[in-house]
Amino acid sequence: MSAEDAPDVNPPLLTLMQRGVRWFSDELMERLDAAGVDSITPAHAAVLAHLGRDAPLSIAELARRAGVTRQTMHRAVTQLLDEGLLTSAPGPGFPRSTLIGLTDAGRRRCDVASGILDDLEQVLAGQLGPGSLADLRDALARAWPG
């Protein structure tokens, strides 16, 4: 076996995190498809994951919560509005303020996706052990630099 073929015994943290995100994303898409639900892009998932069940949010607040630019969030919101998963209504205050909420179809898709994500966390807990998963969740929830 050449050095090029040897597995990286100490891959960069970025590689490990990307591997985890890729596993979650691939499994989510596969299971959504199996459940008969149209797949969603990671950008769409970021919108749907941060919308509350009842309280609509501004695009600026959605972008802040998801850690993306307003332009990126606006593009994803526009696509989901076109798909009939979101509602848009004028917001209070600033004239161009818009509040984004879920339609019934959007709520159903969020419910299915949430159930799948809960199942995936249980799979991961089975791999890592519940304590390690709790530690991972805690570490990732802490404030990131910058």
N, C-alpha and C positions, 0 to 999 in steps of 0.2 A: 504494500500500500504506500503510495507516495504521500508527501506532506500535503499536497493539494487535496487528496482524497480523505485525509484524516478528519474526523469530526472536530469542530472547534470545542475544546474542553472548557474554555472560559469565554464564551461569546460576549460581545458588548451588551450592556443593559438594553440599549435601543433595539437590538436584534431580539432579545428575549421578550420585550414588551410588544414588539410588532408581531411576533409569533403568537402571543396570547390574544392580541386583538384580532389577528387573522383567524384563529381558531373560533373565537366567539362569533365573528362575522359570518364565516363559512357555515357554521352550525346553525346560526339563526336563519340564514337564507334557505338552507336545505330544509329545515323544519317548517318554516313559513310556507314553502312550496308544498311540502307534504300535507300541511293543514289546509291547502287550497287558498292561501292568502298571497296576493301579489307581493313579490319581493320589494324591499325598500333599500335605497342606497344608504351608505353610512351617513351622508349629509341629511337625508330624510329622517334617519333614526335619531340624529341629534336634535332635530326639531321636535319629534314626537316624544322623545324621552324627557324633554324639559317642559312640556306643556302640562299644566295641571288639569285635573278632571273638570273643574268648574270655573276656575278663574283664568280668563284670557290674559295674555301677556303681550307686551310690545315686541317688535322685532329686535329693538335694541336690547331689551332684557333677555330675550331668547339667545341672542348672540353672546351676551355676557356670560350667561349660565353655561353655554356650550363651549365657550372659549374660542369663538371664531369671529370674523369681521361681520359687520352689519351687512355688507354686500353679499358675503357668502350665505348668511342666514336669509337674506331677502330672496336670493335665487332659489334656495331650497323651499322656502315658504310659498313662493309663486308656483313652483311645480306641484306642491301638495294642494294648493288652492285649486289648481287646474284639474287635479285628480278627484276633487270633491272630499278631501279628508280634513280640510281646515275651513274655518270661517274667518272673515275679516270684517271688522267694524271700526268706525271712527272712534278714536280714543279721546279722553278728556284733555283739556289743556292745549298743548302744542297743536296747531292746525293740521299738521301732516301726520300726527300720531295715529297709529293703527293698532288695534288690539286683535291678536290672533287666538283663535280657540279651535276646539275639535268639533267636527260634525259627528253624527252617530256612527257613520262608517269609520271615521278616524278613531273614535273611542273603541270600536270593535277591533280594529287592527292593533291598537295599543294594548288592548286586553290580551289578545292572542300572543303578541310579541312579549309582553311582560311575563306571561305564563311560561313561554319557551325560555326566556332569560333566567327565570327562577329555576327551571329544570337544569339549565346549563351550569348554574352556580352549584347545584347539588352534585352534578357530575364532577365538577372541579373539587368540591369538598371531599368527594370520594377518592380523588387522586391525591390531594394534598393533606387531607384531614381537616376537620372543622376548625381546629385551632389555628392552623397555618393559613386557612382561607380568611379567618377573622383578622389575623395579623396582616395579610396582604391587603385586605380591604382597608384596614386602619392606615397602613403606610401610604396607600394610594390616595386616601382622603385628606391627608395632611397638605398643608399649603405648599405649593411648588415654588421654587425660587423664580423671581422675575415677575 
